[in-house]
Amino acid sequence: MRYAWIVEHRASYAIATMCDVLSVSRSGLYGAMQRARATTKARESRRFVARSAATVAATGAGG
C-alpha cells in the first residue's frame, strides 16, 4: 500500500523523501516496481501466445 502511494505521487515528491517519511526502503520500492513490471510482461506474453494460438487455429496454419 505504501509502495503504491509512492509510485502514484512520485511526480510530485522526491522518492527518497517519501520513503523516509513512510519508513520504507528505496531498494524495497524499486524491487516492488521491478516485480510489477515482470508480472505485467508475463501477463502480456501469455496473452500474445493465446492470441497467436487462436489465430493459427482459426486459419488452419501451423505446420
Secondary structure, 3 states (H helix, E strand, C coil): CHHHHHHHHCCCCCHHHHHHHHCCCHHHHHHHHHHHHHHHHHHHHHHHHHHHHHHHHHHCCCC
